[in-house]
Amino acid sequence: MGNAQAVSQTNVDVSGKVPMDDLVALCKRRGFIFPASEIYGGINGFWDFGPLGVLLKNNLRDRWWNDMVLCPPIGPDGEPLQIQGIDSAIIQNPQAWVASGHVGGFSDPMVDCKLTKLRYRADHLVAVVDERNGQIFAFNQDVLEEKATLKKLKKQAGTDELAKLKVVPFTTIAVFDYAKVIGPDTDQKGSLTEPKQFNLMFKTYVGATASEDDKAYLRPETAQGIFLNYKAIVDNMRVRVPFGIAQIGKAFRNEVTPRNFIYRSREFEQMEMEWFCHPDDAAKWFEFWVETRKKWWQAVGVSVANLQTRKHDNDELSHYAKGGQGTIDIEYRFPFTAPGFGELEGIAHRRDFDLTQHQEHSKTKLEYFDDSVQPPRRFMPHVIEPAAGLTRGVLAVLAEAYTVDASRPSGMYLKFKPSMAPVKAAVLPLLNKDGLPEIAQKLYYSLRTKFVTEYDTKGNIGKRYARHDEIGTPFCITVDTDTPKDHAATIRHRDTMAQERVSLDKIEEFVSKALKE
């Protein structure tokens, strides 16, 4: 048995929240997220959003679009910011990716195992060095996130004395020491190859000939489509610096080791905005967007206790962020990182790197002409980029909502903020007789045009409550035997299981008010 098999990599409930396996199982059972192409055995790194998953994802997406584009934040001067929305093509001229640095530099160091034929990102491995005999064990970084797992891992090396073992980044291991390394999935030494660079972009061909001259790429980020449209927005949309351009869309990265459910996948969605400002104002806007975005995640139901900000160290900065304000990540305590955190959104000062590169490669002038000052001036705007993962956001909202409650039949419920819940209300006739279905259907038809509502008759009332707890429906509205007499229904609150009687003609107002809170 290899050392990665001996030390279980299943997620451990260390934070009082759900083990990852339970969350993944719930997502499949209740129609949130399915493995892509599952009937053919699936395809690693790709996922399908089911009926409830797409509702949740769209709720988060629409909230971001509303708060960034339709009703953007109020700026430091008390006025609404200018932010324009676009939807750029997934495949762009391949020269755009040359200019952005993706063709030449968008790669990860990888090592292959000659025995198992598995591939690993070298910068995602750690080495446990036994200082007594020089033996080296390579492990995936995720295993060492948890102290309890670290103890097990070190025991596997043959000692309980933690001081005898040293944990170091795998990339610090000299190549001539590879003969001593036992790989993550084997017991034999010396099976790992030297690191080599692996470009993460998916390659495709445009047109019928499929020659190298027709080579193109699926975009690895949505940001470049914004930069390519910058001039058109300035020329045609009556905007003035500072202003933003936002878009939501899919991106594709041929990840060496996709993992942790939808957290790191090969097809994902991003919510990105590029904020163009004068270089002298970059520090002010960087700080503004860090605070604004952190508050936004709290507004959609992510608790402040599970959020933190982390500034990138110099050695991990992207090429475009060096020399400026750098990058600050908004991180979330995911079940698989707890008690640590994982990236949810990054706010980067991209300086004028992208516009300068595209100006040079396209031979198109991209400097901004500001005639509002005297004398008028030309300058290349700097860019502050809040870039959030929509797919990761869905995972964070799901993990945040998962609440263990042994008193319920399902043992848990999803405590979504009501406005984020896929289904807002369910209408449940208690019995399939005595005119109750007719009253319930009439109520359902009136509510379904206002917010997402289900009409549910399957199973006894307890089982229906349990299902709606599992999918996070904030309000279950039961039409019972008293309804024909008092023209009211019983509303069950998801979080407390408390019930209250509400007049039929007041139910829409009752739920609508709760959705605005």
N, C-alpha and C positions, 0 to 999 in steps of 0.2 A: 504494500500500500504506500503511495506517495505521501510526502509530508503534508500536502494540501488536502489530502483525503483524511489523513489521520487527525488533522485539526479542522473541525467542522467550520465551514464558512457560512452556515445558515445564520440569519440575523437573530440576534438575542435581544429580548425586551429589557433594555437597561435603563429606560427613562420613564417607565410606567405607562408607556404607550404600546401600540400594537406591534407584535413581531411582523416583519415584512412578509413572511409567508402567508399570514392570515389576511393581510391587506390585499395581496395579489389574488388569493383565492376568492375573497369577497368581490373584487373587481370583475372577475370572470363570472362568478355565480349570479351576480345581479346586473350584468350587462353594462359595466363601465368600460372595461378594456379586455380585449381578446388577443391572443397570439395571432399574428398575421399568417395566413395560409395554413392554419392549423390542421386542416384535413389532409394536407400533404406533408405533415411533419413540422410545419412552421419554417421560419427563416430568421436566423439570429439577428437581433438588433432592430426588428420591425414589429410594430403593434397596430392593431385596429381599435378604434374607439367605437364602442357599442352604443345602443340607443340612449342610455343614461350618461355615458361618458361624453358623447358629443354635446349633450345638453349642458353638462358641467363645463366642458371646454369652451363652448360658445358663450356661456355666462361670463367666464373670466375674460375671454377675448373681447366681448362687447363692452364690459366694464372698463377695460384698459383703453379701448378705442374712444369711448365716451369721455373718459377723464383726461385723455391726452390730445384728442383731435376735435371732437364735437364740443366739448366744454373744458378746454385746457386749463391748467392751474393759473392762479393769480400770481403774477410776478412780484419781485421786490418793490416795484413802483406802484403796486396796487391795481395794475391793469392786467386783463387776461393776456396770456402769451399767444403768439402766432404760431400755430403748428398745422401744417398741411399734410393730408394723407395721400399715399400712393399705393399701388400694387404692381410691383415691377415683375418682369419675366424671370422665370427660374433659370433659363438658359440665356446668357448674354454673350456678346462677342468675346471670344477667348482671350483677346488682348487685354480686356478689363482685369482678368485674373493675373496676367503677367504684371500689369501696373500695380496691382494691390499687393503683390508679393506672394500670392497664394501658389502660383505655379512653381516658383523657385524655393519657397520657404515654408509652405504649409504642410509640414511633415512631422512625424513622431519617430523617435528611435525605437526599434523593435528587435526582439530576440526570438529565435525559433528554438524549439526543443526537437532535436534530431530523433529522439525516441518516440515521443507521443505525437509529433507533428503539430503541436499546439504553438500558438504565437502569443507573445506578451509584449506590452509596452514597457520598455526598460525603465521609464520614469514612473511607472505605476508599480514597480517591484521594490521590495525592501530586502535587505540581506541581514540575516541573523548570523553573526560570526562567533563561533566557539573559540574563544581566545586560548583555550588549553591545547587544542590540536590543529587550529587553523581551518577546521571544517566550516563550510558556508552553506546556509539554507536560504533559498530564494522563496519569497512569499508575495502574494498579491497584497498591495498596500491596505486594502479593505480589512484584511484579517487583523491587522495591528491597530485598528481604530479603537478596539475595546480592550481594556486592561485585563479582563478575565480571560479573553482569548489569547492575549499576549503570554499570560502565564502558561496556558496549555501548550502554546507554540514553543516556548522555551523548554518546557519539560520534554517535548519531543526531541530536542537536541541532546537530551541525556543528563540534565541537571536541574535541580530545584534552586540552585544558587543563581539568582538573577544577575548578580554582579559578574558571573563568569561569561556572560554572553553580551554581545554588543550589537545594537540594531543601527544600521546605517542605510542610506539610500543605495539602491543597487548600482546606480550609475557611478558610484565612487569606487566600485570594485575594479581593480586592474584586470585587463584582458588576460594577462598571463596567469591570473588566479582562477580563471573560469574552470580549470581542470578540477578545482576543489569544490565547485558549486553543485549542490543538489537542487534540481529545478522544482517548481511548484507542484508538478504532477508526476514525479518519478522518484525512485529511491537511488538511482544511479548518478554518480558524479560525472561532470564533464559533458553533459548533453546539450547545453545551451550554446548557441552560436554567438559570435560577436554582434553588437548592435548595428543595424543598418537603417537608413532613413526610409520611411514609407509615407508617400503623399496621400493625404486623406480625402482628396477630391474624387468624386465619381466621374469617370470619363464616359463620354458618349460621342456620337457622330451625327452631324447635321447634313441631310441630303442623301442621295441614293448611292453614292460611290463608296462611302465609309473608308476613305483614305485618311492618312495622317493630316492632310490639308483640311479635312472636314472635321477635325477633332474639336470638341467643345466639352464643357463641364456643367454638371448640376451645381448650383450655387452652394457653397459651404456656409454662407451667412447671407442675411438679407441686407446688410449695411451697404454693400457696394451698389446695389440697385438704387439706393437713395443718392449716393454720390454721383452716379451717372445721370440722375434726373435733376441734380442741383441747379444747373444752368437754366433748364426749361422752367423750373419753378420760379427762379429769380426773374426771368424774362417775362413770364406770362401770368403770374398769380399775385402781383401787387404786394409782395412781401418786402420787408426791410430787415436787415440784420439788427438785432438778434431775432432769429426765427428757427423753427424746427420742421423737419420732414419725418413722418412716421410711416411705418408699415408693419403689417403682420403677415407672415407667410412661412412656408416650409423651407427648410434647409437640409442639406444632405452631407454627411461626413462618414467616410468609410472607416469607422472606428475599429481599431485593432481588437479591442476587448469591450464590446458593449456589455453593460451590466447594470444591476440594481433596477430591474424592471424598466420603466420608461425614463429613468433618470439620465442614462447615457445610452442613446440609441443611434441608429444610423440615419433615420428619417425623423425629423422633429420640427416643431414650430417655434418661431421667435416673435417677440414683440419688441421692435427696436425703434428708437427715435434718435436722429442726429440733430443736435442743437448747434446752429452756426452762430458764432459770436465774434466780437473783436478780440484779438489776442490779449489785450490788456484786461479784459473782463472775464477771462477763462476761469480764474480761481474762484471768483464770486459765483459763477454759474455752476461750477463743479460742486461746490458746497450746497447750492440750492437744490440740485437734482439728487444728491445723495439723501438729503433730508426728505424731499418730496416723495421719492420712491419708497423709502423705508415706511413712511406713513401710509402709503397706498396699500402695501401688503397687509398692514394692520387693518385697514378699512375693509378689506375683503375677507377678514376673519382669521388671519394668522396672528397668533398671540405674540406679544412683544418678548415673552420669555423664551420663545423658540427662534428668535431672530437675533442676528448680530451683524456688525459690519467689520470687514477685515481689509486692511490696506495691503496691496501686493508688495512683496519685497522686490528689490531691484532685479534680482536674478530670475524672477518669474514674469516680469513685465513683457507684454507684447511689444514688438518693434515700434508700433505707432504710438505707444504710450510712454516711451522713454524720453526724459528731458522735460516733461510737463508736470501736471498734477498727479500723474500716475493713474492707477485704477483702484477703486474700492469695490469689493464684492459685498452684496447683501446676501447673507448666508442663512440657511434654515437647518434646524436640527431634525434631519430626516431619520426614520427608524434605523436605517443601515449605517448612519454616521454617529448616532447617539452614543455617548454624551457629546460628541463633537458635532460639527456643522458641515454642510456642503453648499456649494454655490447655487444660488437661486437667480440672482441678477447681478450684472456688473455695470458699474458706472465708470467709464474710461474717458480720459482726456486724450483724444486722438490727435491733438495738435492740428497742424495743417497738412499732415502726411498724405492723406488720401487725395485731397483736391490737388495738391502739388504733383503727386504721381500721375494722376489722370490728365492734368494739364500738360505734363511733359510727354506722356505717351500718345495722347490723342492730338496734340498740337492745337488744342482749343483753349482759349483764354478763360480761366475760371476765377480770376480775381474779382472781388466785389467793389463796385464803384459807389462810394458814399458821397452824395451831393448835399447831405443835410448839415454838413459842417463846413466851416470856412477856414482855410481853403478846402475844396473837395479833395478826397483822398481815395487811393486804391489800396486794397489790402487783401490778403488771402485769409479768409475766416479760419478760426480755430473751431474745433468740434468737441462738444461734450456728448457722449453717447450713453444713455441708459438702455441697456440691452437685457431683456428678460426672456427667460425660456417659458413659453406658454405651456409646453409639455411638462416641464419641471414644475411650473406653477400649479398645474392640475394635481400632480403628485403631492405637492406640499399641502394643498387644500384638502385633499383626501386624507393624508396622514394627520393633519391637524384636526379634522372632523371625527376621526375614528375614536370612539369613546367606549371603554370597557364598562359594562354595567351588568353584574351578575344577576340582578333582580329581574331582568327582562328575558323573555323566552329565547331571543337570539343571542343573549349574552353581551350585546353591544348595540350601539346606534351611531349613525353619522350625524354629528352636530354641526352641520353646515350653517353659516350665516344664512338666514332665510332667503335673502336676495341671490345667493350663490347656489342654492339647492336646485338640482335638476327638475324635480317636481315640487311645486309649491304647496299644493293641496290635493287631497284625495277625498272623493265623495263615496261613502260606503252605506248602501242600504242594509240595515240590520237583518232583514228578512226578505225573501224573494216573493212576498205576497202582501196582502192587505193594503195595496196601493203604495207601498213604500218605494218600489223601483220607479214608479212614475214620478213621484215627488223628487227622488234623488236624481233622476235623469234631467228633470227640468232645472234643478239647481246646477247640475254639472254643465249643461248647455249654456247657462248664463255666466258661469265662471270661466269656462275654457277660452273665451274670447279676451279675457283680461290677464290671465297668467296660466302657466302650465298646470293643468289639472288632470288627474286620473279618475276614471270611474271604475271602481273595483268591487266585484261581487264574488270573487273566487275564494272559497274557504270560509271558516268561521271567523268571527270578528277578531279573535285573538291572533290568529295567523295573519290576518290582513294588517293588523297593527304591527306585528313583528316584521313583516316584509317592508313596510314603510319606515320603520325604524332603521332597517338595514340600508335603505336607499336614501335616507335623510329627509324624508318629507316632513316639513315643519308642522303641518296641520292635517289631521284626519277628521273629516266631518261625517258623523254618523247620523243617518236618518233612521229614527227608531219608531217604536209603536206609539210614542207620545206625539210625534211630529204632526200627524193629521189633526190632533186636537189643539196643540199650542202653537203650531206653525213655527217651530224652532227646531234646531238640531244641536247635537252635542259635539263640541270641538275639543279634540284631544291634542294637547301640546306635546310635541315630540320630546323636548328636553326634560320636562318635569313629569310627564304622563298625567298631569292634572287635566280635568275636564270641566268645561263650562258650557252652559246653555246659551245659545245665541239665536236670535230671531232670524228666520230665513232671509228676510229682506235686508239684514244688516251684515250678513256673512261676507259679502264682497268687500265692503268697507273695512271690516275687521281684518281680513287677510291682507288687503292692500296697504293698510297702515303699518302692519308688521313688516312688510317687505321693504318699506322705506327706512326702517330703523337701522 
